[in-house]
Amino acid sequence: MDEYMETVFIKICGEYLVDRSNKNMLPFTVEEIGNWWVNDDEAGTTDGFDLVSLGKCDGKSATIFAQCYYNHEPIEVAQLKLLIEKQSSFTDRETHSI
């Protein structure tokens, strides 16, 4: 059940971002939304972002990177720092990590 709900939760997170963007409740707009993953076949690992959105922030192109954690624990500061570090290597656009 948890594996199924994780997928559903990611979809809900995307819908939430789009809804808040449409209501001008975010510092950025969401124009396109999807995900981004890369597989390392040698290491047998997968890394990426549950949600990646292209949009605008203050009239400039922006990319929003999100990880959707389906659990009952608050995110640790170390996890947030890793997310910010990971997204910084992908783009030179204005970015937001959530």
Stockholm file with secondary structure:
# STOCKHOLM 1.0

chainA/1-98         MDEYMETVFIKICGEYLVDRSNKNMLPFTVEEIGNWWVNDDEAGTTDGFDLVSLGKCDGKSATIFAQCYYNHEPIEVAQLKLLIEKQSSFTDRETHSI
#=GR chainA/1-98 SS CHHHHHHHHHHHHHHHHHHHHHTTCSSSCCSEEEEEEEEETTTTEEEEEEEEEEEEETTEEEEEEECCCCSSSCCCHHHHHHHHHHHHTTCSSEEEEC
#=GC SS_cons        CHHHHHHHHHHHHHHHHHHHHHTTCSSSCCSEEEEEEEEETTTTEEEEEEEEEEEEETTEEEEEEECCCCSSSCCCHHHHHHHHHHHHTTCSSEEEEC
//
